[in-house]
Amino acid sequence: MVSMRSKLPTPALANLAIAVLLLALAVLGLKILNRISTHPELTSTSLQAFLLSYCLLLFYSARMKQPYQFYAVVLPGLESLAVQELTSLSAHNIQAGQGGVRFAGTLDTLYRVSLRARCMTRIQVRVGKCHAMMLAELQHHVANMAWERFLPKGCKVVVQASAEKSKLMHTDKIAEHVLAGIKDALGKRLDKEDGREQQVYVHINNNRCDIRVDASGERLDRRGYRLASAKAPMRETLAAAVVQWMDWKSDEALLVPMCGSGTLAIEAALMGRKMAPNIQHDFPFKDWDIFKEKAWLRVLEKTSAMAQDALANKIDVSDIHVGALTACKENAERAGVLADLHVQQQDVQKLKPAKDAKAGLMICNPPYGLRIEMDGIQFYRELGHVLRDSFVGWRVAVMCPDWKHEKALSLPVRRRLRVKHGGLWLDVLDVSSNDVWSKGEVP
Ligand SMILES: C[S@@+](CC[C@H](N)C(=O)[O-])C[C@H]1O[C@@H](n2cnc3c(N)ncnc32)[C@H](O)[C@@H]1O
């Protein structure tokens, strides 16, 4: 089956066509106004028809300006932070779902978001959507989608399927038929399979199929700097999300005790210095037919130019274990932010703010016994005492696995961010202090 999508107009050509049509409509509008003055009976119908076509054209032209539909996969719970991030990255039509956020934009949007998004796991691009209740129908629709724009010659296509509330529910069969549809569309182009792997996703909901290609390759949380690992490291995307959620700005003092391999501190330093987290990432879209080298280089250059030299205030980072501190320093060095961290060995139970230090933000990811063997409850109880005794006036975020630990911490919770991490739900508690702590009025 030969595809016809290559004959579809490119966004630039379509925009030109829209401009010409808008001009023609404007001329027509003037003519109508002219005739109305001499033939008043034309007024109502002519004006209605004119306005309707004008609105349709405006709607279509708005869509053409954002020709691609994207989907950002996020850890469940991080959707609203991803929405904020996408808004700040000038994405359009942003809509949060469960475990993902839809948005629209141009190829520039894809490049910008891919390089700069901190809390997203991967970005996918929609190839097409269709309605299907039978496998053959699905395969037929898939075969008519514009695969040649996304799948390079010789790539190995891997299809993943999910389905809910639909006639087609057998995900293996769905994936098989989507792959068959892609092969119908591309024929010999995929014969050799000597290129890189390219993931394709199909999600069916209420018989509506959304078919997307992966634009990220390796997950975006794998920034590449964390080669040295301490116990129970957290995903880089979650660390960045926590710093974003606490709205930390680089002029506020930041304390990261129990740093482990340094993920929280490194993500904060990258953020404080406006360094793009994925600048070294290997993106599969660079092999796609629609890839625009010039636009990519322009976005890359702009992104690199945003990075600032160093943080004005170093981030205070500590852990009780020397091994963790070594891992933290090695990782920070690889991430290019070692000079922004002040790393020292410190038992959190004896932690106090430096003399004359202004109150700032503290972010804690304590050991809690699920992946680290120790009495997590007792640890949280003691941490609660440390915070109440020495950190009144500070803003504090503490990661917490369940209500028993939260109860042991015994601090008033202002807000919570519930997120799924490593297959478990985790609460990030904002227990920022106020006068309540000093009076000992703890719930
Ligand atoms: C959950 S891990 C932190 C993981 C870290 N966020 C990461 O991504 O690698 C908890 C850390 O607390 C440290 N720790 C345990 N007891 C401590 C104590 N009394 N004082 C300071 N750090 C402690 C452990 O060495 C460990 O690195």
PDBQT file of the ligand as one rigid body, heavy atoms in Angstrom, charges set to zero:
ROOT
HETATM    1  C1  LIG A 501      17.111   7.765  50.541  1.00  0.00    +0.000 C 
HETATM    2  S1  LIG A 501      18.813   8.064  50.590  1.00  0.00    +0.000 S 
HETATM    3  C2  LIG A 501      18.919   9.563  49.731  1.00  0.00    +0.000 C 
HETATM    4  C3  LIG A 501      18.924   9.304  48.265  1.00  0.00    +0.000 C 
HETATM    5  C4  LIG A 501      19.305  10.511  47.440  1.00  0.00    +0.000 C 
HETATM    6  N1  LIG A 501      18.236  11.478  47.389  1.00  0.00    +0.000 N 
HETATM    7  C5  LIG A 501      19.715  10.067  46.057  1.00  0.00    +0.000 C 
HETATM    8  O1  LIG A 501      18.985  10.353  45.068  1.00  0.00    +0.000 OA
HETATM    9  O2  LIG A 501      20.741   9.410  45.924  1.00  0.00    +0.000 OA
HETATM   10  C6  LIG A 501      19.102   8.489  52.250  1.00  0.00    +0.000 C 
HETATM   11  C7  LIG A 501      20.509   8.936  52.576  1.00  0.00    +0.000 C 
HETATM   12  O3  LIG A 501      20.529   9.265  53.974  1.00  0.00    +0.000 OA
HETATM   13  C8  LIG A 501      21.833   9.002  54.462  1.00  0.00    +0.000 C 
HETATM   14  N2  LIG A 501      21.781   8.922  55.932  1.00  0.00    +0.000 N 
HETATM   15  C9  LIG A 501      21.356   7.905  56.721  1.00  0.00    +0.000 A 
HETATM   16  N3  LIG A 501      21.433   8.244  58.020  1.00  0.00    +0.000 NA
HETATM   17  C10 LIG A 501      21.904   9.501  58.067  1.00  0.00    +0.000 A 
HETATM   18  C11 LIG A 501      22.198  10.415  59.129  1.00  0.00    +0.000 A 
HETATM   19  N4  LIG A 501      22.007  10.079  60.402  1.00  0.00    +0.000 N 
HETATM   20  N5  LIG A 501      22.663  11.635  58.799  1.00  0.00    +0.000 NA
HETATM   21  C12 LIG A 501      22.848  11.986  57.512  1.00  0.00    +0.000 A 
HETATM   22  N6  LIG A 501      22.596  11.173  56.467  1.00  0.00    +0.000 NA
HETATM   23  C13 LIG A 501      22.117   9.945  56.740  1.00  0.00    +0.000 A 
HETATM   24  C14 LIG A 501      22.222   7.707  53.774  1.00  0.00    +0.000 C 
HETATM   25  O4  LIG A 501      23.629   7.601  53.726  1.00  0.00    +0.000 OA
HETATM   26  C15 LIG A 501      21.597   7.899  52.397  1.00  0.00    +0.000 C 
HETATM   27  O5  LIG A 501      22.553   8.385  51.494  1.00  0.00    +0.000 OA
ENDROOT
TORSDOF 0
